[in-house]
Amino acid sequence: MKRQQATGQAWRPESRPAASGRPCPPPAAGISQGQGLRGGRTFIVLCQRHSDKPINSSCHIPGREQPLFPLETEAISIPAAARPGPGVEELVLLEKLLGLPKGSKYGVQGDRKVPVLQTNNGPGLTGIMTIAAYLVKQAKKEQLLGSTAEEKALVQQWLEYRVTQVDGSSSKEDTRIILKDLNIHLEDKVYLAGNIFTLADILMYYGLHHVMVDLTVQEKEKYLNVSRWFNHIQHYPGVRQHLSNVVFIKNRLYTNAH
């Protein structure tokens, strides 16, 4: 079979009947469909599964008489630049945490893989801060954005810090400065916005997870306030999900707790 060249866009099927006898619906414009990782390589599902078909249902491909079975047996390798950025993955985790139904259509924009959410009405929403706040409001959990004017301002401040500093970091020195900033801020606070758990804690936790995983025991102790906060957030119900648990020496974390 002659394969489509890897462009980062999902292959668009002809209007031939799928196993269910209905045409395979194409993905939304600009959105790679069924994209994921398996065995260390990226695959794109070539046709959307129908809700009334079992998980191994299949779709026809032009020039091939037999349908694919199962769907994932045929894959298109795509360049790393076309894969979803971490922001999309975090938004999917946030959706689950908030109890929202699955099915949101995400894409990425530009070299920095800025997440884009395709909405039913009007243009899509762009940027992790904008989309995250939208999801919180959709879930009717506005308390995660802060209750008082000061809390709302602090949530906004740390969300901006997450995007401008954490997402923009590219060196060990950048990481050191971020951990130092957070360590000073968290010296007398349980959460980033003070004494309430907010969206800022959730997105900062997701943004720093890969950093905290790689810290040595000595580094975790050096940034003790960050370690204490991070450990608290990773045990907050529903936040960590499938992410790895970062191990801390608890007697060190809470010896000097405020």
C-alpha positions in Angstrom: 0.0 0.0 0.0 1.3 3.4 -0.9 1.4 5.4 2.3 0.6 9.0 2.7 3.6 11.2 3.5 4.0 12.2 7.1 2.6 15.7 7.3 1.3 15.7 10.9 -2.3 15.8 9.6 -4.5 12.7 9.9 -5.2 10.9 6.6 -8.6 11.7 5.3 -10.6 8.6 4.2 -12.7 8.5 1.1 -16.5 8.2 1.5 -16.3 4.5 1.4 -18.4 2.4 3.9 -16.7 1.4 7.1 -17.3 -1.9 8.8 -20.5 -0.4 10.2 -21.8 0.3 6.7 -21.5 4.1 7.2 -19.0 6.6 5.7 -16.0 7.2 7.9 -16.3 10.8 9.2 -13.2 12.9 8.6 -11.5 14.6 11.5 -11.9 18.3 12.2 -9.7 20.5 10.1 -6.2 20.8 11.5 -6.7 18.1 14.2 -4.8 14.9 14.0 -7.2 12.1 14.9 -6.6 9.2 17.2 -3.0 10.3 17.7 -1.0 8.5 20.4 2.1 6.6 21.4 2.6 2.8 21.2 5.8 1.0 21.4 7.8 4.2 21.3 6.4 5.4 18.0 3.5 7.8 17.2 0.5 6.4 15.3 -2.6 8.1 13.9 -5.8 6.1 13.7 -6.8 6.1 10.1 -10.5 6.2 10.7 -12.7 7.2 13.6 -14.3 4.3 15.5 -18.1 4.3 15.6 -19.7 4.3 19.0 -21.8 1.2 18.2 -18.8 -0.9 17.1 -16.4 -2.9 19.2 -13.0 -1.5 19.9 -11.4 -3.5 17.1 -13.8 -2.3 14.3 -12.1 -1.3 11.1 -12.3 1.0 8.1 -11.5 0.8 4.4 -8.4 2.5 2.8 -8.4 3.5 -0.8 -6.5 0.9 -3.0 -6.9 -1.8 -0.4 -9.8 -4.3 -0.7 -9.5 -5.7 2.9 -10.2 -3.4 5.8 -7.5 -2.8 8.4 -7.8 -5.0 11.4 -7.3 -3.8 14.0 -7.1 0.0 13.3 -3.7 0.4 14.9 -1.9 -2.1 12.7 -1.4 0.5 10.1 0.3 3.7 11.3 1.9 6.8 9.9 5.0 8.1 11.5 4.9 11.8 12.0 7.7 14.3 12.9 8.1 15.3 16.5 7.1 18.9 15.6 3.6 17.7 14.7 2.9 15.7 17.9 0.8 17.2 20.6 2.6 19.4 23.1 2.5 18.8 26.8 -0.1 21.5 27.2 -2.7 19.3 25.4 -1.9 16.4 27.6 -2.3 18.5 30.7 -5.7 19.9 29.5 -6.9 16.3 29.0 -5.8 15.5 32.6 -7.6 18.7 33.8 -10.8 17.7 32.0 -10.8 14.3 33.8 -10.0 16.0 37.2 -12.9 18.4 36.7 -15.3 15.5 35.8 -15.9 16.8 32.3 -17.0 14.4 29.5 -14.3 13.3 27.0 -14.4 14.3 23.4 -12.8 17.8 23.3 -10.9 18.4 20.1 -7.4 19.8 20.6 -4.8 20.9 18.2 -1.5 22.7 18.5 -0.3 25.9 16.9 3.2 27.1 16.0 6.7 25.8 17.0 5.9 26.1 20.7 2.9 23.8 20.3 0.4 26.2 21.9 -2.8 24.2 22.5 -5.9 25.1 20.6 -9.4 23.9 21.6 -12.0 23.7 18.8 -15.3 24.8 20.2 -18.8 24.3 18.7 -19.5 28.0 18.5 -17.1 30.5 16.9 -13.3 30.3 16.6 -11.2 28.0 18.7 -9.6 29.0 22.0 -5.9 29.3 22.1 -3.4 29.0 25.0 -3.3 26.7 28.1 -4.4 29.5 30.5 -7.4 30.5 28.4 -8.5 26.9 27.8 -8.0 25.8 31.4 -10.1 28.7 32.7 -12.8 27.9 30.2 -12.8 24.2 31.3 -13.1 25.3 35.0 -16.1 27.4 34.2 -17.7 24.7 32.1 -17.3 22.4 35.1 -18.9 25.1 37.3 -15.9 25.0 39.7 -15.0 28.7 39.6 -13.6 28.5 43.1 -10.5 27.1 41.5 -9.9 30.6 39.9 -10.0 32.2 43.4 -12.8 33.7 45.5 -11.5 37.1 46.6 -9.9 39.7 44.4 -6.5 39.0 45.9 -6.8 35.2 45.3 -7.9 35.8 41.7 -4.9 38.0 41.1 -2.5 35.5 42.6 -4.0 32.7 40.5 -3.6 34.8 37.4 0.0 35.7 38.4 1.1 32.1 38.8 -0.7 30.9 35.7 1.3 33.6 33.8 4.5 32.5 35.5 3.8 29.0 34.5 3.5 30.0 30.8 6.2 32.6 30.6 8.8 31.1 32.9 8.2 27.4 33.3 7.2 26.6 29.7 9.8 29.0 28.5 12.7 27.5 30.5 15.4 25.8 28.4 18.4 25.4 30.7 19.4 24.1 34.2 19.9 27.7 35.2 16.4 28.6 34.2 15.1 25.6 36.3 17.2 26.7 39.3 15.7 30.2 39.2 12.2 28.8 38.9 12.7 26.5 41.9 14.3 29.3 43.9 11.4 31.7 43.2 8.8 29.1 44.2 10.8 28.1 47.3 10.8 31.6 48.6 7.1 32.2 47.7 6.0 28.9 49.4 7.9 29.5 52.6 4.8 30.5 54.5 2.1 29.2 52.2 0.3 25.8 51.7 -0.8 26.7 48.1 0.4 29.2 45.5 -2.6 31.5 46.1 -2.3 31.2 49.9 -4.5 28.8 51.8 -6.8 27.6 49.0 -6.2 25.0 46.3 -6.6 26.5 42.9 -6.0 26.0 39.1 -2.5 27.6 39.6 -1.5 24.6 41.8 -2.8 22.1 39.3 -1.1 23.6 36.2 2.1 24.3 38.1 2.2 20.7 39.3 1.8 19.4 35.8 4.4 21.8 34.4 7.0 20.9 37.0 6.4 17.2 37.2 9.2 16.4 34.7 11.6 18.6 36.7 10.8 17.1 40.1 11.2 13.6 38.8 14.8 14.3 37.9 15.8 16.1 41.1 18.3 14.4 43.4 17.6 13.9 47.1 19.9 16.8 47.9 18.1 19.1 45.4 14.7 18.2 46.9 16.0 19.1 50.3 17.5 22.4 49.0 14.1 23.4 47.7 12.3 22.0 50.7 9.2 24.3 50.4 8.7 23.4 46.8 9.1 19.7 47.6 6.5 20.0 50.5 4.1 21.7 48.2 4.6 19.3 45.3 4.1 16.3 47.5 0.9 17.8 48.9 -0.5 18.5 45.4 0.4 15.0 44.0 -1.6 13.5 46.8 -4.6 15.8 46.2 -7.5 13.6 45.0 -7.6 13.2 41.3 -4.6 15.4 40.4 -1.8 12.9 39.7 -3.7 10.4 37.7 -1.3 8.3 35.6 1.7 10.5 36.3 4.5 8.9 38.3 4.7 9.4 42.0 7.7 11.5 43.0 9.3 10.1 46.2 10.2 12.4 49.1 11.7 11.7 52.5 8.7 12.8 54.5 10.4 13.4 57.9 12.6 15.9 56.1 9.6 17.6 54.4 7.7 18.3 57.6 10.4 18.8 60.2 10.4 22.6 59.6 6.9 22.9 58.4 5.1 26.2 59.2 
